[in-house]
Amino acid sequence: MSRMPEKTKNKVSGVMLYAKTPGITSFSSLWSIKHALKTEKVGHTGTLDSFAEGLLVVLSGNLTHLVPHITSFTKTYQAVVCFGKETDTLDPTGDVVKTGAAVSKEQIEVALKKFTGAVLQVPPVYSALHVDGKRASDLVRGGNEIHLESRQVFVYKNELLDFKEPSENDACSYALLEIVCSKGTYIRALARDIAYSLGTCAHLCALRRTKVGPFELKDAACFGELKEFSIENGIQNAFYFQKEKEKIHLPFEQKIKKSREDSAEKIQDIRNHFLLFSQKLASLCGFSCDILKPEFEKSYLNGRPLSQKMFDIAICGNVEDEIAVFYSSGAFAGIICKNKDAKLSYGFVVPPEKKEFKVFSWNEFCSLNFPVEWKSKGCALTIGSFEAIHAGHVALIKTAVSQKNFVSGIITFSSQIKNEGTGLIFTLEQRLEFFKDLGLDFAVVIDFTQDFSKIEGADFIETLISVCGMKFLVEGSDFKCGYKGLLNMEELEKISQKKNFELCRQDYVFFEDEKISSSRVKKEILAGNFICAQKMLLRPFALDVRGISFKEKSVGSENSIFEFHNEKNQVLPKNGIYKVTALDSDGNIFHTTLEIENENLRIALPTSGIAEKTAEIKFC
């Protein structure tokens, strides 16, 4: 019987490659990531000492369950070793406790061969290893003497990249090494032991982690903040830490303050490097991958016993394995385990994200409030005022929604860009409901201010790419945007090729051999031709009366007459009496009449309670 899976809450779940800078702890580095991703649950997969720099592989949300797996990866380091001085910490943050002779390049090259392969090493006493439940470094700083047992590690590569002879001003020699090693290898201890084998002593001036398993430092966020890694810069690094010892371990409050002072550029850089856990990434991490069949999702989420029929790929063989499972949508579903008898059990389960339509203002959108996991997946967009949401608009939206590999969204405006003085066809509230019903994931609503109108079209498109990771854009042939509408489809095609997103040109939609447009729909409504308007809108034209006050004017035997005003500035047909359907907030429907006299409207309804609950009035 498979055990009941551990279910985890939906969080910002993904992988982040982050370039840690010297002078800050690995833990403190996480604050920048938490701040940028707007999440609390993150964990790194291998500590770097305060003086060290380089690659941190950070997992967030549900993926923190994978920390032990990533921690076991082979790691690659570059180290600047000072031969002739040893500090108590074996790094530049400590006090010099021993001196010795410098060594030659030839001596180092011979010694490195002895420290390649299986190596026994005693970890530094200043380390994160736990002794009796406490960190070894904390015990030593507290005046306690501790003894750590030697343990075997494996050094796959130990190569000398550069060497610096002693000088008149510095009796030490320096080596730049590149080391590829197993989990648990201490480069500080390796440098110490190499020096001891040569009859001298050493410590690290600088250390950089360049690779963790398949992940490389050059692909990490904030990589540009690191200096060139060289012997000279390593010596400067050591000099800095000797002078600034007391500032290395910042108080906790200062670490938080430091992270909150991150620049907008740094925050954006971190968000740009966020990776969703895809099948490609799972394979890169050494997992086998499989797809959960849709008909078995409920059984999987309820912890029912696992069987091979639940998955697309036959899970067989007598080798123990951890399998990354994905939903048919491509989203990560969790880890299952296979034993030697090919029996399956749950590792952990990630529930599918609940589809929730989200609305952003332009300021919210540009202020990094857009979900980073959506940006990582990429977005399919359409842009426009969408005042009518007619058949042509619906075609654009459906094309965006059909891009199943992306998150679908719409960029629209809170009101008419050009006020023709005839009113709105649909209110913003109605339009947002239509967007949601059509299957869009989000809408960005822009107030078309004077400042916004001055934004160049190319800059506007660049913002969409930068903030939400736009990968697909669908528009009609007459599309224009930006300052004075200067960016047309021809210019947009050039940008799409340069910025590597797909641009889809949607065909016009016709009704009675004439192109459907918002102005044409409005013309039919003004004339009272509601059947024609409905055929172009694909829904009845309706007045949005939510929140509008009704005043009882007269009482009849069956209905009372209630008067209200066109407070939401919707387009109205010519004066007259029209058959309408009133819908209240409880879903009740009332077939009645509506009298229009300029901006004064009167409707017949049974009671004042029903009038107050009326949400929409649809024209028949």
C-alpha positions in Angstrom: 0.0 0.0 0.0 1.4 3.4 -1.0 1.6 5.9 1.9 -0.6 9.0 1.8 1.4 11.7 0.0 2.4 14.9 1.7 0.5 17.7 0.1 2.1 21.1 -0.1 0.5 24.5 -0.5 0.8 26.4 -3.8 3.6 28.8 -3.6 6.1 30.4 -6.0 7.8 27.2 -6.9 10.9 27.1 -9.1 14.6 27.1 -9.4 16.8 30.2 -9.1 20.5 30.4 -10.0 22.0 33.2 -7.9 25.5 34.6 -7.9 26.4 35.3 -4.2 28.8 38.1 -3.6 31.6 38.0 -1.0 30.9 39.5 2.4 27.4 38.1 3.0 26.2 34.8 4.2 24.3 32.3 2.0 21.3 32.7 4.3 21.4 36.5 4.0 21.5 36.2 0.2 18.1 34.5 0.3 16.5 37.8 1.4 17.1 39.3 -2.0 15.5 36.4 -3.7 12.5 36.3 -1.2 12.0 40.0 -1.8 12.2 39.7 -5.6 9.9 36.7 -5.8 7.6 37.9 -3.1 7.8 34.5 -1.3 9.0 33.3 2.1 9.7 29.6 1.4 13.2 29.4 -0.2 16.2 27.2 0.4 19.7 26.9 -1.0 21.3 23.6 -1.9 24.8 24.2 -0.4 26.3 26.8 1.8 29.0 29.2 0.7 31.1 30.8 3.4 30.8 34.5 4.0 34.1 35.3 2.2 33.3 33.1 -0.7 31.3 33.9 -3.9 29.6 32.1 -6.7 26.7 29.9 -7.5 23.9 29.3 -5.2 21.2 27.0 -6.5 18.0 28.2 -4.7 14.7 26.3 -4.7 11.4 28.0 -3.8 8.0 26.8 -2.7 7.2 23.2 -3.3 10.6 22.5 -4.8 12.4 22.9 -1.5 11.6 19.2 -1.1 14.3 18.7 -3.7 17.1 20.3 -1.7 18.7 16.9 -0.7 18.7 15.8 -4.3 20.5 19.0 -5.6 22.9 19.0 -2.6 24.3 15.7 -3.7 25.5 17.1 -7.1 29.2 17.3 -8.0 30.5 20.9 -7.6 33.2 22.9 -9.3 35.3 25.6 -7.5 38.1 28.0 -8.3 40.3 29.0 -5.3 43.1 31.4 -4.7 45.4 29.7 -2.2 48.1 31.6 -0.2 51.0 29.4 0.6 53.1 30.5 3.6 50.3 31.6 6.1 47.6 29.8 7.9 44.6 31.4 9.6 42.5 29.8 12.3 39.5 29.7 9.9 41.7 28.7 6.9 40.2 31.7 5.1 40.8 35.5 5.0 38.4 36.2 7.8 40.6 34.6 10.5 43.7 35.4 12.5 47.1 34.2 11.3 48.2 31.3 13.5 51.0 29.8 11.6 53.6 30.8 9.0 55.8 28.8 6.6 57.8 28.8 3.5 56.4 29.7 0.0 56.3 26.9 -2.5 57.1 26.7 -6.2 54.8 26.0 -9.1 56.4 22.6 -9.7 55.9 21.6 -6.1 52.2 22.4 -6.3 51.7 20.5 -9.6 53.2 17.4 -8.0 51.1 17.7 -4.8 47.9 18.2 -6.7 48.2 14.7 -8.2 48.3 13.2 -4.7 45.0 15.0 -3.9 43.0 13.7 -6.9 40.7 10.8 -6.5 39.5 9.5 -3.1 40.8 11.8 -0.4 40.6 11.6 3.4 40.1 15.0 5.0 39.3 16.5 8.4 36.8 19.3 8.0 37.7 22.7 9.4 36.6 23.3 12.9 35.1 26.6 11.7 32.4 25.0 9.7 28.6 24.4 9.6 29.0 20.8 10.7 27.0 19.9 13.8 28.6 18.5 17.0 26.1 17.5 19.7 23.4 19.5 18.0 25.5 22.7 17.7 27.4 24.2 14.8 31.1 23.5 15.1 32.0 27.1 14.4 29.8 28.3 17.2 31.3 25.9 19.7 34.9 27.1 18.7 34.0 30.7 18.9 32.5 30.0 22.4 35.9 28.7 23.6 35.3 25.0 23.2 37.8 22.5 21.9 36.3 20.1 19.4 37.6 17.1 17.4 36.2 16.3 14.0 36.7 12.9 12.5 38.3 12.5 9.0 36.0 11.5 6.2 36.4 10.4 2.6 35.6 12.8 -0.2 36.3 12.5 -3.9 38.3 15.0 -6.0 37.6 14.5 -9.7 39.9 17.3 -10.9 42.6 19.4 -9.2 44.3 21.7 -11.7 46.6 24.6 -11.4 45.4 27.5 -13.5 47.8 30.3 -12.5 50.7 30.9 -10.1 52.3 33.9 -8.5 55.9 33.9 -7.2 56.8 35.6 -3.9 57.9 39.2 -4.1 59.9 41.7 -2.1 56.7 42.9 -0.4 55.1 39.5 0.0 56.9 36.3 1.0 54.0 34.1 0.1 53.3 32.3 -3.1 49.8 32.1 -4.6 48.0 29.5 -6.7 44.8 29.7 -8.6 43.2 26.2 -8.6 40.2 24.6 -10.2 38.7 21.8 -8.3 35.8 19.4 -9.2 34.7 17.5 -6.2 32.0 15.5 -4.5 29.4 16.7 -1.9 31.0 17.5 1.5 34.4 18.5 0.2 35.9 21.5 2.1 38.2 23.4 -0.2 39.8 25.2 2.8 40.8 21.8 4.2 42.0 20.6 0.8 44.3 23.7 0.6 45.5 23.1 4.2 46.4 19.5 3.5 48.1 20.2 0.2 50.3 22.7 2.0 51.0 20.3 4.8 52.1 17.7 2.3 54.7 20.2 1.1 55.9 21.0 4.6 54.3 24.4 4.8 50.9 26.0 5.5 48.2 27.8 3.6 44.8 29.4 3.6 42.3 30.5 1.0 42.3 34.1 -0.1 39.2 33.7 -2.2 36.8 31.0 -3.3 34.3 30.9 -6.2 31.8 28.1 -6.9 31.3 28.0 -10.7 29.2 24.9 -11.1 26.7 22.7 -9.3 25.8 19.6 -11.2 24.4 20.9 -14.6 24.0 24.5 -13.4 26.7 27.1 -14.2 27.5 30.4 -12.5 27.5 32.3 -15.9 23.8 31.6 -16.1 23.0 33.0 -12.6 21.2 36.2 -11.6 23.5 39.0 -10.6 26.6 37.3 -12.2 27.5 40.7 -13.5 28.1 41.9 -9.9 31.2 39.6 -9.6 34.7 40.8 -10.4 37.1 38.8 -12.6 38.3 35.8 -10.5 42.1 36.1 -10.5 45.1 35.8 -8.1 45.4 39.6 -7.8 41.7 40.1 -7.1 41.9 37.2 -4.6 44.7 38.9 -2.7 42.7 42.1 -2.7 39.7 40.1 -1.4 41.9 38.8 1.5 43.2 42.3 2.3 39.6 43.6 2.4 38.4 40.9 4.8 41.4 41.4 7.1 40.4 45.0 7.4 36.7 44.5 7.7 36.4 41.4 9.9 33.9 42.9 12.3 31.5 43.6 9.3 31.4 40.1 7.9 28.7 38.8 10.2 26.0 41.5 10.0 23.3 41.5 12.7 20.1 39.9 11.4 18.2 43.2 11.2 20.9 44.7 9.0 20.8 41.7 6.7 17.1 42.3 6.2 17.6 46.0 5.7 20.4 45.3 3.1 18.1 43.0 1.1 15.3 45.7 1.1 17.8 48.1 -0.4 18.2 46.1 -3.6 17.8 48.1 -6.7 15.0 47.7 -9.1 17.5 46.4 -11.7 18.7 43.7 -9.3 15.2 42.6 -8.5 14.3 42.5 -12.2 17.5 40.5 -12.9 16.5 37.9 -10.2 13.0 37.6 -11.6 14.4 37.2 -15.1 16.4 34.2 -14.0 13.6 32.3 -12.3 13.0 28.9 -13.8 9.9 26.7 -13.6 10.6 23.0 -12.9 9.9 21.7 -16.4 10.5 18.2 -17.8 13.7 19.5 -19.4 15.0 20.9 -16.1 14.0 17.7 -14.3 15.9 15.6 -16.8 18.9 17.9 -16.4 18.7 17.2 -12.7 18.9 13.5 -13.3 15.2 12.6 -12.8 13.2 10.3 -14.9 10.0 12.0 -16.1 6.5 10.9 -16.6 3.0 12.4 -17.4 0.1 11.7 -15.1 -3.0 10.8 -17.2 -5.8 13.3 -16.6 -8.3 10.7 -15.7 -6.2 9.7 -12.7 -5.5 13.2 -11.3 -8.1 12.9 -8.6 -6.8 9.5 -7.5 -3.3 10.8 -7.4 -4.2 13.9 -5.4 -6.3 11.8 -2.9 -3.3 9.5 -2.3 -4.8 6.4 -3.8 -2.3 3.5 -4.5 -0.1 4.2 -7.4 0.0 1.9 -10.5 1.7 2.1 -13.9 -1.6 2.6 -15.7 -1.8 6.1 -14.2 1.1 7.3 -16.2 1.9 7.7 -19.9 5.3 6.0 -19.9 5.7 2.4 -18.7 7.6 2.4 -15.4 9.6 -0.8 -15.3 13.0 -2.2 -14.6 14.6 -3.3 -11.3 16.5 -0.1 -10.6 15.5 2.2 -7.8 14.5 5.5 -9.2 12.9 8.9 -8.4 10.5 10.0 -11.0 9.4 13.6 -11.6 5.7 13.6 -12.4 3.9 16.3 -14.5 0.3 17.1 -15.2 -0.9 17.0 -18.8 -0.7 20.8 -18.7 3.0 20.5 -18.2 2.9 21.7 -14.6 5.1 19.9 -12.0 3.0 17.3 -10.0 5.5 15.9 -7.6 7.9 13.1 -7.1 7.2 9.4 -7.0 9.6 6.6 -6.0 10.2 3.2 -7.6 11.9 0.4 -5.8 13.7 -2.6 -7.2 10.5 -4.5 -7.5 9.0 -1.7 -9.7 6.6 -0.8 -6.9 5.6 2.8 -6.8 5.2 5.1 -3.7 4.7 8.8 -3.2 7.5 11.2 -2.5 5.5 14.4 -2.4 2.6 15.8 -4.3 2.2 19.3 -5.7 -1.5 20.1 -6.3 -2.4 21.9 -9.6 -2.7 25.6 -9.4 -6.2 26.8 -9.2 -7.2 28.9 -12.2 -7.9 32.4 -10.9 -8.5 35.4 -13.2 -6.3 38.2 -12.0 -6.5 41.9 -12.8 -3.6 44.3 -12.6 -3.4 48.1 -12.9 -0.5 49.3 -15.1 1.3 50.5 -12.0 0.9 47.1 -10.3 2.0 45.4 -13.4 5.2 47.5 -13.8 5.9 47.3 -10.0 6.9 43.6 -10.2 3.6 42.4 -8.8 3.2 40.1 -11.9 3.6 36.4 -10.8 7.2 35.4 -11.5 6.1 31.8 -12.4 3.8 33.2 -15.1 6.7 35.2 -16.5 8.9 32.2 -16.5 6.3 30.2 -18.4 5.8 33.1 -20.9 2.6 34.9 -21.9 0.4 35.0 -24.9 -1.2 38.5 -25.2 -3.5 40.7 -27.2 -3.7 44.5 -26.8 -6.6 46.9 -27.4 -9.4 48.9 -26.0 -11.9 46.1 -26.5 -14.8 48.4 -25.8 -17.4 46.2 -27.5 -15.8 42.8 -27.2 -17.4 41.9 -30.6 -16.8 38.8 -32.7 -13.5 40.2 -34.0 -12.3 40.8 -30.4 -13.4 37.3 -29.3 -11.4 35.8 -32.2 -8.2 37.6 -30.9 -8.8 36.5 -27.3 -9.5 32.9 -28.3 -6.3 32.8 -30.3 -4.3 34.0 -27.2 -6.1 31.5 -25.0 -5.4 28.7 -27.4 -1.6 29.0 -26.8 -1.7 26.3 -24.1 2.1 26.5 -23.4 1.7 30.1 -22.3 -0.3 32.1 -19.7 -2.9 34.1 -21.6 -3.6 37.8 -20.9 -5.1 41.0 -22.3 -3.8 44.5 -22.1 -6.7 46.9 -22.2 -7.9 50.3 -21.0 -10.2 51.5 -18.3 -12.3 53.6 -20.6 -12.5 54.7 -24.2 -9.3 56.1 -25.6 -11.2 58.5 -27.8 -14.5 59.6 -26.3 -17.0 60.0 -29.2 -19.6 61.4 -26.8 -22.0 58.5 -27.3 -21.1 56.4 -24.2 -19.6 53.0 -23.5 -20.9 49.8 -25.1 -19.8 47.8 -22.0 -18.5 49.0 -18.7 -15.1 47.9 -17.4 -16.8 45.5 -14.9 -18.7 43.8 -17.8 -15.6 43.5 -20.0 -13.6 41.9 -17.2 -16.3 39.3 -16.7 -16.3 38.6 -20.4 -12.5 38.2 -20.4 -12.7 35.7 -17.5 -15.5 33.8 -19.2 -13.4 33.5 -22.4 -10.7 31.8 -20.5 -8.0 34.5 -20.1 -5.7 34.2 -17.1 -5.3 37.9 -16.5 -6.0 41.4 -17.6 -3.9 44.6 -17.3 -6.1 47.7 -17.1 -4.5 50.9 -18.1 -5.7 54.4 -17.3 -5.0 56.3 -20.6 -3.4 59.4 -19.0 -1.5 62.1 -20.8 1.8 60.7 -19.4 0.9 57.2 -20.7 0.0 58.6 -24.1 3.6 59.8 -24.5 5.1 56.3 -24.2 6.7 55.2 -27.5 5.3 52.0 -29.0 8.6 50.1 -29.0 9.1 51.0 -25.3 5.6 49.7 -24.5 6.3 46.4 -26.2 9.7 46.2 -24.4 7.9 46.6 -21.1 5.5 43.7 -21.8 8.5 41.5 -22.7 10.4 42.5 -19.6 7.6 42.3 -17.1 5.5 39.3 -18.2 7.8 37.5 -20.6 5.6 38.0 -23.6 6.2 35.2 -26.1 3.1 35.5 -28.4 1.1 38.5 -29.5 -2.0 38.4 -31.6 -3.4 41.5 -33.3 -5.5 42.7 -36.3 -3.9 44.2 -39.4 -5.0 47.7 -38.4 -3.2 47.5 -35.0 -1.5 50.7 -33.8 -0.1 51.6 -30.5 2.4 54.0 -28.8 2.8 57.8 -29.1 0.4 59.1 -31.7 -0.2 55.5 -32.8 3.1 55.4 -34.7 3.8 51.7 -34.1 1.9 49.7 -36.7 1.9 46.0 -37.7 4.9 46.4 -40.0 7.0 48.0 -37.3 5.7 45.4 -34.8 6.8 42.6 -37.0 10.4 44.0 -37.1 10.4 44.2 -33.3 9.0 40.6 -32.9 11.9 39.3 -35.0 14.4 41.2 -33.0 12.9 40.4 -29.6 12.1 36.8 -30.4 8.3 36.6 -29.8 5.7 35.3 -32.2 3.4 37.8 -33.8 0.1 36.5 -35.2 -1.9 38.6 -37.6 -5.6 37.8 -37.0 -8.0 38.0 -40.0 -11.0 40.4 -39.8 -14.4 39.0 -38.9 -17.3 40.1 -41.1 -21.1 40.3 -40.6 -23.3 40.7 -43.7 -20.2 41.3 -45.8 -19.0 44.2 -43.7 -16.1 44.2 -41.2 -17.3 44.1 -37.6 -16.1 47.1 -35.5 -17.0 48.8 -32.3 -18.3 51.9 -34.1 -20.6 49.7 -36.2 -21.9 47.9 -33.1 -22.5 51.2 -31.4 -24.4 52.5 -34.5 -26.8 49.6 -34.4 -27.4 50.1 -30.7 -28.2 53.8 -31.2 -30.6 52.8 -33.9 -32.3 50.2 -31.7 -31.2 47.3 -33.9 -30.4 45.0 -31.0 -30.6 41.7 -33.0 -27.8 43.0 -35.4 -25.8 44.2 -32.4 -26.2 40.9 -30.6 -25.0 38.9 -33.7 -21.9 41.0 -33.8 -21.3 41.0 -30.0 -22.2 37.3 -29.7 -24.2 38.3 -26.7 -27.1 40.7 -25.9 -26.3 44.4 -25.3 -26.8 45.0 -21.6 -26.8 48.0 -19.3 -24.7 47.5 -16.1 -26.8 48.8 -13.3 -24.9 47.4 -10.3 -24.6 50.0 -7.6 -27.0 52.4 -9.3 -29.9 53.6 -7.1 -33.5 53.1 -8.2 -36.3 55.5 -7.2 -39.8 54.2 -7.1 -42.1 56.5 -9.1 -45.4 54.7 -9.1 -47.0 51.5 -7.8 -49.0 49.2 -9.9 -51.0 46.0 -9.2 -48.2 43.8 -10.6 -45.2 46.0 -11.1 -44.0 49.3 -9.8 -42.1 51.8 -12.0 -38.6 52.6 -10.9 -36.5 55.4 -12.3 -32.7 55.5 -12.5 -30.1 57.4 -14.4 -27.4 56.3 -16.9 -24.7 56.9 -14.3 -22.1 54.6 -16.0 -22.3 56.5 -19.3 -23.3 53.6 -21.5 -24.6 54.1 -25.0 -28.4 54.3 -25.2 -30.8 53.8 -28.1 -33.1 56.6 -29.1 -36.0 57.5 -26.8 -38.7 54.9 -26.6 -40.0 51.8 -24.8 -38.1 48.6 -25.2 -38.5 45.0 -24.2 -35.8 44.0 -21.8 -34.7 41.2 -19.5 -33.6 42.2 -16.0 -31.2 40.0 -14.1 -30.7 40.3 -10.3 -27.7 39.4 -8.2 -29.4 36.1 -7.2 -29.8 34.9 -10.8 -33.5 35.7 -11.1 -34.8 36.8 -14.5 -37.6 39.3 -15.1 -39.1 40.0 -18.6 -40.2 43.6 -18.6 -40.1 46.9 -20.3 -37.6 49.8 -20.2 -38.6 53.4 -21.1 -35.8 55.7 -22.2 -36.2 59.5 -22.1 -32.8 61.0 -22.7 -30.7 60.1 -19.7 -33.7 59.2 -17.6 -34.7 55.5 -17.6 -37.8 53.8 -16.1 -38.2 50.1 -15.6 -41.2 48.0 -14.4 -40.3 45.6 -11.6 -42.3 43.7 -9.0 -40.7 45.2 -5.8 -38.2 47.7 -4.6 -36.1 44.8 -3.2 -35.8 43.3 -6.7 -34.9 46.7 -8.1 -32.1 47.2 -5.6 -30.7 43.7 -6.6 -30.9 44.3 -10.3 -27.4 43.8 -11.9 -28.0 44.0 -15.7 -30.7 44.9 -18.1 -30.4 43.1 -21.4 -32.1 44.4 -24.6 -34.1 41.8 -26.5 
